[in-house]
Amino acid sequence: MTIFSRLLSSSLACLLALAGQAHAAQTLKIATVAPEGSLWMTEMRASAERAEQATEGRVKIKFYPGGVMGNDATVLRKIKLGQLHGGALTGSELGGLSKNAQLYGLPFLFDDPAEIKPIRQQFDQYIRHDLNKAGYAVLSMTGVGFAYLMSSDDVGSREALEGRKIWVPQNDVIAERTFRAGGVSPIPLALPDVFTGLQTGLIDTVANTTSGAIALQWHSKMRRLLDLPLSYILGYVVIDQRAWNKISEADQQATLQAFAQGSDRIESENRRSDASALDALKQLGVQVVQPSESERDRWRTVGREVVDALIAESRLDGEVIGKLRAELQRRRQG
């Protein structure tokens, strides 16, 4: 063997070794507030098992459930520092990273829950692209369901709502500004503090899915539900691109497919659970309040004006929102 052949052989061996290192087995550390034993944790663990099998053990996932890694802001900070690789979060937490993460959560955007499926088929791509630019791979996007206003008292008119003490999630600028624009003073609280707030009377009105209200035991304080979709809640599992890019493209696709199956199952169960929960709330004496058409129009106008203001402040993506609004209008007129 010539000196040239030896050098070439040695170089090829080094390149192969480096390639092997680049796509060595990866254990992704993901934090979530979802408690152990919940539907979310059960399906995410099943998705992780499918991913591990499909990649022959090259992709493993370690979950930190129940908020043991801290609140969502803490989780994002730990991801940035490399202490975690990812998290299961909602659009309100990711809104600081992506202008489109709260696209479906824009206030009073949808008239009917049936509108969401065809819209998502067209617009999920914009959210994924935006989060990719922010440095995150999107493992899954899962529909949690529509949030509705629920209260211990009347919520059917502006006058009634002006007397309510409405909870909004901490740092949810869209929700806070929407209610202020609607003549209501919101009370920001972290999610774990909401139940205590309801017990003490600090708040008397919340927004959540029907199944979420029951799961968190908020329903025991509720007597009215406003039949007007407030926002569509989407749950994300995101991974820091630095960790994700260490996985081969084939293993990435296998992992995405595994989590897509879990996401479909969660969405299907969420729809069933929300329908069952609404029936249960009615049986417990919760009154479903039908707002007048003028009240519906008022809230839609408030929501649109708040979104337009946030677009003007460059907090939201006006181009994508414009496309979404146009598509909704086209479908409603068709």
N, C-alpha and C positions, 0 to 999 in steps of 0.2 A: 504494500500500500504506500502510495506516494505521500509526501508531506501535505500536499494540497488535499488529498483524499481524507487524511487524518483530521485536518482542520475542518473540512466540510462536515465530516461525520460528527466531530465534537460539537460543532455549531448547531447541527440539527438536533443533537441530543439535548443541548441546553434549551433550545426553543421548545422542544416537546415537554421538557420539565417545567418550563415557565408556563406553558399553556395548561399543563395539568394543575399547577398551583393556582392559576387564575380561576379555574372552575372546580376547585376542590369542594368538598362537602361544606355546606353552609348551614348554620343554625340561626334562624331569624328569631329575635326576641321581640314579642309583640305584647303590648299592654292594652287592657280594656277595663272599663267600669262594669261590663257585663258580669254578673255573679256566676260562680260555678254552679252547674246544674240547670242554668237557663237555656232556652232554645238557642240563643246566639252562641253560647259557649259549646253546647253539644254539637251544633253544626260546624262551628269553626274547627273544633277538634277533629271531627270527621273529615273535613276538608284537608286539614294538615296531614292526617293519616293517608288520604288518597294521594296527596302530593309526594309524600315520602315514598310510597310504594311505586308511583309512576316514575320517580327519578332514581329509583334503586338506592334510596338513602342519602342521595346527594343534597337534598333539601329537607331540612328538619325545622320544625317550628316549636318554640317554647313560649307558652302564653303566661301572662301575669294578670289573672282576672280579678274582678271585685274591687278595682281601684287601688290595689296594693302599691302601685307605682306612683300614686298621687293623682291629682285632678288632670284634666286634659291639657291645661297650660304647662303643667309640670312634665307630662309625657312628651309633649312637643319639644320642650327644652332638653329632655334627656335624649331624645332622638338626635337633636342637633349636636349634642356633645358626644354622641356615639355610644351612650350607655344603653340605649334601646335601638332597635332597628325599625320599629313600626308601631302603629297603634290603630285601634278601632275607634273612630271618631265620627262626629256629625259635621254637617256643613258649617254650623255656627263656630265650631272650633277651628276649622280650616279656612274660614273666611279671611283671616289675616294673611294667609299664604296664597290664596287663589281668589280672583274676582268672580269666578264662576262656581265656586264650591257651594254657594247658597242659591244657585240658579232656580231650583224647584221650590225652594223655601221662601221665595219672594212673597210678600203678604197679599192674600186675596187674589192671587194670580189665576187660579183655577176655579171654574164654576162647578165642575162635576168631577168626581174621582175617576170617571171613565176616561178623562182627557189625558191622564198621566202616561199611560202605556205607549200610545203612538208618539207622544212628544219625547219620551225617553229614548225611543228607538232612533230618533234623529239627533238628539242633543247631548246624550251621554258623552259622545266623542269630544265635545268642547270642554267638558269638565275634566276628562282624563288628560287632554292635551295641556290644559292650564296647570294641573297639578304636576304633570311631568316637567313643565318649565320651571316650576317652583322647587324641583329636586326630589319629587316623590313618584314612585311607581304605584299604580292603583291596583291592588290585589282584587278588590271587589267593591261594587256599589250596590247596596241593598236597600230596597224600599221598605221603610218602617211603617209608613202610612200617613194619613192626613190628620193634622192636629186641629182640634176644635176647642173653642172657648167653653169652659165648664165653670160653674160658679155655685155658691151657696144661695144666691139670690138672683133676681132678674137680670138678664143680659140682652134683652130683646130690643133695646132702644139706646140712643145716645145718652139720654137723661139717666137711664138706669146704670149704664156703664160708667158714667161720671162719678158715681158713688162707690164703685168697686175698687178693691185693692188687688191689682193684677200683678202676678208674678211674671218676670221675664228672666231668662238665663243671664248669668253674668257675662258681660262683654258682648252680648248680642245687640249690636248697634241697630240692626234693622228692626227687630221687635220693639226695642225701646223707643225709637223715633216714630214708629208706626202708631203706637198707642198714645204717645204724647201728641202727635198730630191729630189723633182722633178724639182728643179732649180728656184722656185718661192719664193719670200719673202712675207709671209702672214702678214696681219694686224689684230690683235685681237681687237674686239669690242664687247661690250654688245649688245644684240639683239635690244633694243630700240634705239641704236645709229646708226644702219645700214642705215636707210633711210636718215638720215642727212649726213652720210658719202658718200652716193651715190649722194646726191644733191651738196655737196661741192667738190666732186672729190677726197676725201680722199681715197675712194675705187671705183673700177669700175667693180668688178667681185664678184659674190656671189654664194653660193651653197644652193639650196632649192628645195622643191617640186614645181611643176608648179603652183598648186593651192595656195601654201604658198606664192610664189612670187607675185601673184595677190592680195591675201588678205592683204599683207603687203605693197602693192603699189610699190614694187621694180621693177615690170615689166616695168614701165614707163621709166626706164633707161637702159633696156636690149635690145640688138639687135642680140645676138647670144646665142644659147643653144647647148652645147656639148652633143651629143647623146651617152653618156657613163655613166651608173649608178655609181655614186660616193659612196653612202652609203645608207643604209636603216634606216630610222628614226623610232624609236619606242617610244611611249609615255607610261609612267608608272603612275599608282596611287599607292603609297606606304603608309603604315601605320606603325607607331612605334609598335613593338611587345608588349611593355609594355601596350599600350592601347588595342591592338588587343586581347591580352590574357585575358582581363577582360570580353570578350564576349564569350558566350557559343559556343560550337562546332557547334550546330545546327544553331545558329544565324550567325555564321561565314560562314557556307556553303550557307545559304540563301542570305547573303550579296554578297558573291562571285558570285553566280548565277545571281543576279540582275545586277551586274556590267559587267558580261560577255555578257549579252544581249546588254547593252549599247555599249560595245567595238565592238561587231559585227556590230552594226548599223553604228558606226563611221567609221570603216574600209571600209564598203561597200560604204558609201557616199564619203570617201576620194578617193577611186579608181575612182568613177564616176567623182568627181570634178577634179582630176588630168587629166583625159582624156579630159574633156571639157575645162580645162584651157590651155592644150597644143594646142587645136584647136584655142582657142581665141588668144593665143600668136602668132600663125602663121598668123592669120588674121590681127593682129596688125603689122605685118612685121618682127617678130622675125624669124631669119633663124636657122633651125636645122642643125648643122654641124656634118657631119659624119667623125670621125677621121679615119686615115688609120689604117690598122691592126698592123703595127709596132708601131704606137702611142698608140693603145690600149694595146699592149703587154708591152710597156715601163711603162705605168701607173700601170698595174697589177704587174709588177716586183717591182716597187717602193713601192706599197702598201704592198706587201708580205715582202719585206726587212724591212720596218718600223715595221710591226707587229712582225716579228721575233726578231727584236732588243728589242721591248717592252716585249716580252716573256722572253728574256734573262735577262731583268731587273726586272723580276717578277711583272710587271705591268699588264700583261694579263695571262690568263689561257692557257698554251700551250697544255695541254692534251685535253681540250674541243675544242680548235681551230683546233688541229690536226684531231679530229674526224669529225668536220664540213668540213674541207678541203677534207678529204677522201670521205665523203658522196657526196659532190658536184662533185668530180672527177668521182665517180662511176655512178652518174646520167648522167653526160655529155657523158660518154663513152657508157652508155647503151642505 
